[in-house]
């Protein structure tokens, strides 16, 4: 499954994931730790252990280096 991942304030990428992939797997595909970000589907947060069902998600970084 191909998912468009928009990392808010940064960029947008297409990521290929397996059929049973979780949102944590999706974060790994864009090199973001689940400890530093939340995945949003239609503006609502989803659990990192939930199966990916959306074709477009937003990743909101909660922690940014500095």
Biopython code that builds the backbone (N, CA, C, O; Angstrom):
import numpy as np
from Bio.PDB.StructureBuilder import StructureBuilder

atoms = [
    (1, "UNK", "N", (0.844, -1.174, 0.000)),
    (1, "UNK", "CA", (0.000, 0.000, 0.000)),
    (1, "UNK", "C", (0.888, 1.235, 0.000)),
    (1, "UNK", "O", (1.881, 1.304, 0.724)),
    (2, "UNK", "N", (0.522, 2.187, -0.805)),
    (2, "UNK", "CA", (1.264, 3.444, -0.871)),
    (2, "UNK", "C", (0.522, 4.498, -0.057)),
    (2, "UNK", "O", (-0.680, 4.701, -0.225)),
    (3, "UNK", "N", (1.266, 5.170, 0.837)),
    (3, "UNK", "CA", (0.685, 6.184, 1.713)),
    (3, "UNK", "C", (1.456, 7.487, 1.525)),
    (3, "UNK", "O", (2.687, 7.497, 1.532)),
    (4, "UNK", "N", (0.726, 8.576, 1.359)),
    (4, "UNK", "CA", (1.346, 9.892, 1.311)),
    (4, "UNK", "C", (1.461, 10.398, 2.736)),
    (4, "UNK", "O", (0.461, 10.520, 3.444)),
    (5, "UNK", "N", (2.690, 10.691, 3.156)),
    (5, "UNK", "CA", (2.963, 11.132, 4.518)),
    (5, "UNK", "C", (3.425, 12.584, 4.464)),
    (5, "UNK", "O", (4.459, 12.901, 3.875)),
    (6, "UNK", "N", (2.646, 13.452, 5.085)),
    (6, "UNK", "CA", (3.006, 14.862, 5.177)),
    (6, "UNK", "C", (3.571, 15.113, 6.564)),
    (6, "UNK", "O", (2.852, 15.037, 7.559)),
    (7, "UNK", "N", (4.870, 15.415, 6.625)),
    (7, "UNK", "CA", (5.484, 15.794, 7.895)),
    (7, "UNK", "C", (5.276, 17.300, 8.000)),
    (7, "UNK", "O", (5.918, 18.077, 7.293)),
    (8, "UNK", "N", (4.371, 17.702, 8.892)),
    (8, "UNK", "CA", (3.930, 19.091, 8.992)),
    (8, "UNK", "C", (5.126, 20.022, 9.185)),
    (8, "UNK", "O", (5.955, 19.821, 10.073)),
    (9, "UNK", "N", (5.193, 21.050, 8.326)),
    (9, "UNK", "CA", (6.266, 22.029, 8.404)),
    (9, "UNK", "C", (7.552, 21.600, 7.739)),
    (9, "UNK", "O", (8.530, 22.347, 7.737)),
    (10, "UNK", "N", (7.565, 20.396, 7.169)),
    (10, "UNK", "CA", (8.788, 19.908, 6.530)),
    (10, "UNK", "C", (8.531, 19.524, 5.080)),
    (10, "UNK", "O", (8.718, 20.343, 4.181)),
    (11, "UNK", "N", (8.103, 18.286, 4.843)),
    (11, "UNK", "CA", (7.908, 17.838, 3.472)),
    (11, "UNK", "C", (6.819, 16.778, 3.404)),
    (11, "UNK", "O", (6.198, 16.419, 4.405)),
    (12, "UNK", "N", (6.614, 16.296, 2.198)),
    (12, "UNK", "CA", (5.619, 15.256, 1.945)),
    (12, "UNK", "C", (6.295, 14.155, 1.141)),
    (12, "UNK", "O", (7.015, 14.424, 0.179)),
    (13, "UNK", "N", (6.053, 12.906, 1.547)),
    (13, "UNK", "CA", (6.688, 11.769, 0.868)),
    (13, "UNK", "C", (5.673, 10.657, 0.676)),
    (13, "UNK", "O", (4.723, 10.520, 1.446)),
    (14, "UNK", "N", (5.891, 9.872, -0.359)),
    (14, "UNK", "CA", (5.116, 8.651, -0.556)),
    (14, "UNK", "C", (5.914, 7.502, 0.037)),
    (14, "UNK", "O", (7.104, 7.346, -0.238)),
    (15, "UNK", "N", (5.239, 6.698, 0.860)),
    (15, "UNK", "CA", (5.883, 5.580, 1.533)),
    (15, "UNK", "C", (5.111, 4.311, 1.191)),
    (15, "UNK", "O", (3.882, 4.288, 1.252)),
    (16, "UNK", "N", (5.833, 3.269, 0.835)),
    (16, "UNK", "CA", (5.230, 1.964, 0.549)),
    (16, "UNK", "C", (5.276, 1.144, 1.835)),
    (16, "UNK", "O", (6.342, 0.975, 2.426)),
    (17, "UNK", "N", (4.114, 0.630, 2.272)),
    (17, "UNK", "CA", (4.050, -0.180, 3.487)),
    (17, "UNK", "C", (3.370, -1.506, 3.191)),
    (17, "UNK", "O", (2.582, -1.624, 2.253)),
    (18, "UNK", "N", (3.691, -2.497, 4.006)),
    (18, "UNK", "CA", (3.074, -3.826, 3.895)),
    (18, "UNK", "C", (1.598, -3.742, 4.300)),
    (18, "UNK", "O", (1.206, -2.809, 5.001)),
    (19, "UNK", "N", (0.781, -4.698, 3.871)),
    (19, "UNK", "CA", (-0.651, -4.662, 4.187)),
    (19, "UNK", "C", (-0.973, -4.615, 5.685)),
    (19, "UNK", "O", (-1.970, -4.005, 6.072)),
    (20, "UNK", "N", (-0.163, -5.237, 6.528)),
    (20, "UNK", "CA", (-0.435, -5.252, 7.969)),
    (20, "UNK", "C", (0.414, -4.235, 8.734)),
    (20, "UNK", "O", (0.581, -4.369, 9.947)),
    (21, "UNK", "N", (0.944, -3.236, 8.059)),
    (21, "UNK", "CA", (1.809, -2.247, 8.701)),
    (21, "UNK", "C", (1.032, -1.407, 9.713)),
    (21, "UNK", "O", (-0.165, -1.163, 9.560)),
    (22, "UNK", "N", (1.749, -0.974, 10.754)),
    (22, "UNK", "CA", (1.166, -0.094, 11.762)),
    (22, "UNK", "C", (1.618, 1.341, 11.486)),
    (22, "UNK", "O", (2.492, 1.591, 10.656)),
    (23, "UNK", "N", (0.994, 2.274, 12.212)),
    (23, "UNK", "CA", (1.406, 3.668, 12.056)),
    (23, "UNK", "C", (2.834, 3.881, 12.562)),
    (23, "UNK", "O", (3.525, 4.781, 12.083)),
    (24, "UNK", "N", (3.289, 3.071, 13.522)),
    (24, "UNK", "CA", (4.685, 3.139, 13.963)),
    (24, "UNK", "C", (5.616, 2.724, 12.817)),
    (24, "UNK", "O", (6.676, 3.321, 12.631)),
    (25, "UNK", "N", (5.221, 1.704, 12.053)),
    (25, "UNK", "CA", (6.007, 1.292, 10.881)),
    (25, "UNK", "C", (6.074, 2.433, 9.872)),
    (25, "UNK", "O", (7.114, 2.675, 9.259)),
    (26, "UNK", "N", (4.967, 3.120, 9.709)),
    (26, "UNK", "CA", (4.909, 4.240, 8.769)),
    (26, "UNK", "C", (5.860, 5.354, 9.203)),
    (26, "UNK", "O", (6.554, 5.944, 8.376)),
    (27, "UNK", "N", (5.886, 5.637, 10.505)),
    (27, "UNK", "CA", (6.823, 6.647, 11.012)),
    (27, "UNK", "C", (8.259, 6.240, 10.741)),
    (27, "UNK", "O", (9.090, 7.072, 10.378)),
    (28, "UNK", "N", (8.548, 4.966, 10.918)),
    (28, "UNK", "CA", (9.892, 4.472, 10.635)),
    (28, "UNK", "C", (10.263, 4.722, 9.176)),
    (28, "UNK", "O", (11.418, 5.013, 8.863)),
    (29, "UNK", "N", (9.279, 4.607, 8.289)),
    (29, "UNK", "CA", (9.507, 4.828, 6.861)),
    (29, "UNK", "C", (9.891, 6.251, 6.510)),
    (29, "UNK", "O", (10.468, 6.492, 5.450)),
    (30, "UNK", "N", (9.578, 7.208, 7.393)),
    (30, "UNK", "CA", (9.977, 8.602, 7.166)),
    (30, "UNK", "C", (11.018, 9.045, 8.197)),
    (30, "UNK", "O", (11.275, 10.236, 8.375)),
    (31, "UNK", "N", (11.616, 8.040, 8.879)),
    (31, "UNK", "CA", (12.709, 8.254, 9.828)),
    (31, "UNK", "C", (12.327, 9.186, 10.976)),
    (31, "UNK", "O", (13.091, 10.075, 11.354)),
    (32, "UNK", "N", (11.124, 8.964, 11.527)),
    (32, "UNK", "CA", (10.649, 9.722, 12.684)),
    (32, "UNK", "C", (10.302, 8.712, 13.768)),
    (32, "UNK", "O", (9.637, 7.712, 13.501)),
    (33, "UNK", "N", (10.748, 8.971, 14.979)),
    (33, "UNK", "CA", (10.465, 8.076, 16.101)),
    (33, "UNK", "C", (9.039, 8.290, 16.609)),
    (33, "UNK", "O", (8.575, 9.428, 16.679)),
    (34, "UNK", "N", (8.343, 7.213, 16.962)),
    (34, "UNK", "CA", (7.000, 7.364, 17.533)),
    (34, "UNK", "C", (7.011, 8.132, 18.857)),
    (34, "UNK", "O", (5.971, 8.615, 19.304)),
    (35, "UNK", "N", (8.179, 8.244, 19.477)),
    (35, "UNK", "CA", (8.299, 8.971, 20.738)),
    (35, "UNK", "C", (8.331, 10.481, 20.533)),
    (35, "UNK", "O", (8.169, 11.242, 21.488)),
    (36, "UNK", "N", (8.539, 10.916, 19.295)),
    (36, "UNK", "CA", (8.647, 12.348, 19.045)),
    (36, "UNK", "C", (7.572, 12.892, 18.111)),
    (36, "UNK", "O", (7.627, 14.056, 17.716)),
    (37, "UNK", "N", (6.587, 12.054, 17.752)),
    (37, "UNK", "CA", (5.583, 12.517, 16.791)),
    (37, "UNK", "C", (4.247, 11.812, 16.999)),
    (37, "UNK", "O", (4.162, 10.756, 17.625)),
    (38, "UNK", "N", (3.217, 12.433, 16.453)),
    (38, "UNK", "CA", (1.878, 11.865, 16.440)),
    (38, "UNK", "C", (1.421, 11.793, 14.994)),
    (38, "UNK", "O", (1.676, 12.700, 14.203)),
    (39, "UNK", "N", (0.741, 10.702, 14.658)),
    (39, "UNK", "CA", (0.181, 10.552, 13.317)),
    (39, "UNK", "C", (-1.285, 10.983, 13.364)),
    (39, "UNK", "O", (-2.045, 10.570, 14.241)),
    (40, "UNK", "N", (-1.659, 11.820, 12.403)),
    (40, "UNK", "CA", (-3.036, 12.303, 12.308)),
    (40, "UNK", "C", (-3.675, 11.796, 11.023)),
    (40, "UNK", "O", (-3.066, 11.837, 9.954)),
    (41, "UNK", "N", (-4.908, 11.317, 11.143)),
    (41, "UNK", "CA", (-5.715, 10.931, 9.980)),
    (41, "UNK", "C", (-6.975, 11.778, 10.047)),
    (41, "UNK", "O", (-7.722, 11.716, 11.023)),
    (42, "UNK", "N", (-7.209, 12.564, 9.013)),
    (42, "UNK", "CA", (-8.344, 13.502, 8.995)),
    (42, "UNK", "C", (-8.328, 14.401, 10.226)),
    (42, "UNK", "O", (-9.382, 14.714, 10.779)),
    (43, "UNK", "N", (-7.141, 14.817, 10.658)),
    (43, "UNK", "CA", (-6.996, 15.731, 11.771)),
    (43, "UNK", "C", (-7.106, 15.103, 13.143)),
    (43, "UNK", "O", (-7.012, 15.808, 14.148)),
    (44, "UNK", "N", (-7.305, 13.792, 13.215)),
    (44, "UNK", "CA", (-7.457, 13.103, 14.489)),
    (44, "UNK", "C", (-6.271, 12.175, 14.726)),
    (44, "UNK", "O", (-5.843, 11.474, 13.809)),
    (45, "UNK", "N", (-5.730, 12.162, 15.954)),
    (45, "UNK", "CA", (-4.606, 11.265, 16.241)),
    (45, "UNK", "C", (-5.041, 9.800, 16.189)),
    (45, "UNK", "O", (-6.166, 9.452, 16.547)),
    (46, "UNK", "N", (-4.116, 8.956, 15.732)),
    (46, "UNK", "CA", (-4.368, 7.518, 15.674)),
    (46, "UNK", "C", (-3.316, 6.803, 16.513)),
    (46, "UNK", "O", (-2.202, 7.308, 16.653)),
    (47, "UNK", "N", (-3.644, 5.635, 17.077)),
    (47, "UNK", "CA", (-2.662, 4.911, 17.895)),
    (47, "UNK", "C", (-1.524, 4.370, 17.031)),
    (47, "UNK", "O", (-1.746, 3.910, 15.911)),
    (48, "UNK", "N", (-0.319, 4.432, 17.560)),
    (48, "UNK", "CA", (0.846, 3.991, 16.780)),
    (48, "UNK", "C", (0.799, 2.503, 16.473)),
    (48, "UNK", "O", (1.427, 2.055, 15.514)),
    (49, "UNK", "N", (0.062, 1.720, 17.275)),
    (49, "UNK", "CA", (-0.017, 0.284, 17.007)),
    (49, "UNK", "C", (-1.225, -0.095, 16.143)),
    (49, "UNK", "O", (-1.488, -1.276, 15.917)),
    (50, "UNK", "N", (-1.956, 0.919, 15.664)),
    (50, "UNK", "CA", (-3.092, 0.656, 14.775)),
    (50, "UNK", "C", (-2.617, 0.349, 13.364)),
    (50, "UNK", "O", (-1.575, 0.844, 12.935)),
    (51, "UNK", "N", (-3.378, -0.466, 12.642)),
    (51, "UNK", "CA", (-3.035, -0.780, 11.255)),
    (51, "UNK", "C", (-3.293, 0.418, 10.353)),
    (51, "UNK", "O", (-4.289, 1.126, 10.505)),
    (52, "UNK", "N", (-2.382, 0.630, 9.416)),
    (52, "UNK", "CA", (-2.506, 1.732, 8.468)),
    (52, "UNK", "C", (-3.677, 1.446, 7.530)),
    (52, "UNK", "O", (-3.706, 0.421, 6.848)),
    (53, "UNK", "N", (-4.636, 2.363, 7.508)),
    (53, "UNK", "CA", (-5.791, 2.224, 6.631)),
    (53, "UNK", "C", (-5.990, 3.436, 5.743)),
    (53, "UNK", "O", (-6.751, 3.380, 4.777)),
    (54, "UNK", "N", (-5.313, 4.537, 6.059)),
    (54, "UNK", "CA", (-5.482, 5.783, 5.311)),
    (54, "UNK", "C", (-4.431, 5.890, 4.209)),
    (54, "UNK", "O", (-3.320, 5.378, 4.343)),
    (55, "UNK", "N", (-4.795, 6.557, 3.126)),
    (55, "UNK", "CA", (-3.853, 6.781, 2.028)),
    (55, "UNK", "C", (-3.086, 8.087, 2.180)),
    (55, "UNK", "O", (-2.107, 8.320, 1.471)),
    (56, "UNK", "N", (-3.525, 8.940, 3.102)),
    (56, "UNK", "CA", (-2.839, 10.207, 3.376)),
    (56, "UNK", "C", (-2.871, 10.448, 4.870)),
    (56, "UNK", "O", (-3.929, 10.393, 5.497)),
    (57, "UNK", "N", (-1.702, 10.716, 5.439)),
    (57, "UNK", "CA", (-1.611, 11.016, 6.868)),
    (57, "UNK", "C", (-0.726, 12.242, 7.063)),
    (57, "UNK", "O", (0.074, 12.605, 6.201)),
    (58, "UNK", "N", (-0.896, 12.861, 8.217)),
    (58, "UNK", "CA", (-0.018, 13.950, 8.624)),
    (58, "UNK", "C", (0.771, 13.471, 9.834)),
    (58, "UNK", "O", (0.243, 12.766, 10.694)),
    (59, "UNK", "N", (2.024, 13.858, 9.890)),
    (59, "UNK", "CA", (2.873, 13.562, 11.036)),
    (59, "UNK", "C", (3.202, 14.893, 11.688)),
    (59, "UNK", "O", (3.771, 15.791, 11.067)),
    (60, "UNK", "N", (2.829, 14.997, 12.953)),
    (60, "UNK", "CA", (3.081, 16.212, 13.712)),
    (60, "UNK", "C", (4.189, 15.912, 14.704)),
    (60, "UNK", "O", (4.018, 15.125, 15.635)),
    (61, "UNK", "N", (5.330, 16.556, 14.484)),
    (61, "UNK", "CA", (6.459, 16.372, 15.410)),
    (61, "UNK", "C", (6.157, 17.102, 16.702)),
    (61, "UNK", "O", (5.800, 18.280, 16.691)),
    (62, "UNK", "N", (6.302, 16.400, 17.816)),
    (62, "UNK", "CA", (6.074, 16.995, 19.128)),
    (62, "UNK", "C", (7.360, 17.506, 19.740)),
    (62, "UNK", "O", (7.340, 18.376, 20.611)),
    (63, "UNK", "N", (8.489, 16.961, 19.279)),
    (63, "UNK", "CA", (9.806, 17.346, 19.783)),
    (63, "UNK", "C", (10.658, 17.689, 18.581)),
    (63, "UNK", "O", (10.676, 16.954, 17.594)),
    (64, "UNK", "N", (11.354, 18.786, 18.658)),
    (64, "UNK", "CA", (12.217, 19.189, 17.547)),
    (64, "UNK", "C", (13.595, 19.491, 18.127)),
    (64, "UNK", "O", (13.703, 20.132, 19.172)),
    (65, "UNK", "N", (14.633, 19.038, 17.463)),
    (65, "UNK", "CA", (15.998, 19.275, 17.932)),
    (65, "UNK", "C", (16.339, 20.744, 17.954)),
    (65, "UNK", "O", (15.734, 21.547, 17.244)),
    (66, "UNK", "N", (17.315, 21.092, 18.775)),
    (66, "UNK", "CA", (17.648, 22.508, 18.822)),
    (66, "UNK", "C", (18.884, 22.822, 19.570)),
    (66, "UNK", "O", (19.263, 23.989, 19.675)),
]
sb = StructureBuilder()
sb.init_structure("model")
sb.init_model(0)
sb.init_chain("A")
sb.init_seg("    ")
for serial, (resi, resn, name, xyz) in enumerate(atoms, 1):
    if name == "N":
        sb.init_residue(resn, " ", resi, " ")
    sb.init_atom(name, np.array(xyz, "f"), 0.0, 1.0, " ", f" {name:<3s}", serial, name[0])
structure = sb.get_structure()
